[in-house]
Amino acid sequence: MKIDNEIQRFTDAPRAQLSTINPNGTPHLVPIVFAVSPTGDRIFTAIDWKPKTTQKLQRLDNIRADPAVSLIVDHYSDDWSQLWWIRADGNAHIVDTASDEGTSATDALVAKYRQYKNNRPDGPVIIIDKLSWRSWSAS
């Protein structure tokens, strides 16, 4: 699969918002760092060492109960002709960082974020696949 311009724009974004579904059906939204596979068919994020109120994260419970997720990146500018957003919808699953799949995903995150070079994420890895892409641009 060739990565088109919109997927490349998504890939280059420094952060995204990840939406999962709470048990009561409401959305659960959190900002994340992420990496996209070279083929553009999978997205990776990991639970890392940044401070969190708990290690029992709602996003992980939500994915275990319902794998449907959405991620969105956007660009805001006071020049509204420069506005855009790109959304990836897909199915998520959780793997251990020590697994082959987890190691590859973590390697992609380390390649994108210098903060991970000396302190790799060691928590579970979320892998999102079966992606469908939507986007909008003002120009």
CORCOR-V700526 format. One record per pair of residues at least 6 apart in sequence whose ideal C-beta (glycine too) atoms are under 7 Angstrom apart, sorted by the first residue. I is the first residue (numbers start at 1). J is the second residue. Records with the same first field share a line. If there is no record, write none. Layout:
I: J, J
This chain:
1: 39, 40, 41
3: 11, 40
6: 86, 133, 135
7: 40, 133
9: 86
10: 36, 73, 86, 88
11: 36
13: 73
15: 31, 32, 33
16: 32, 34, 71, 72, 73
17: 29, 31, 71, 72
18: 30, 32, 45, 59, 69, 71
19: 27, 28, 29, 69, 70
20: 28, 59, 62, 63, 69
21: 27, 62, 66, 68
22: 28, 62
23: 65
28: 58, 59, 62
30: 59
32: 45
33: 45, 113
34: 43, 44, 45, 71
35: 44, 108, 109, 112
36: 43
37: 108
41: 129, 131
42: 127, 128, 129
43: 71, 88, 128
44: 105, 108, 109, 125, 127
45: 126
46: 97, 105, 106, 109, 121, 123, 125
47: 57, 121, 123, 124
48: 121, 123
49: 119
60: 94, 124
63: 69, 92, 94, 126
64: 94
67: 91, 92, 93
68: 91
69: 90, 92, 128
70: 87, 89
71: 87, 88
72: 85, 87
73: 85, 86
74: 84, 85
75: 82, 83, 84
76: 83
77: 83
80: 138
81: 138, 139
82: 138, 139
83: 138
84: 136, 137, 138
85: 135, 136
86: 133, 135
87: 134
88: 131, 133
89: 132
90: 128, 129, 130, 131
91: 128, 129, 130
92: 126, 127, 128
93: 127
94: 124, 126
95: 101, 102, 124, 125, 127
96: 102, 124
97: 103, 106, 121, 122, 125
101: 127
102: 125
105: 125, 127
106: 120, 121, 125
109: 116, 121
110: 116, 117, 120
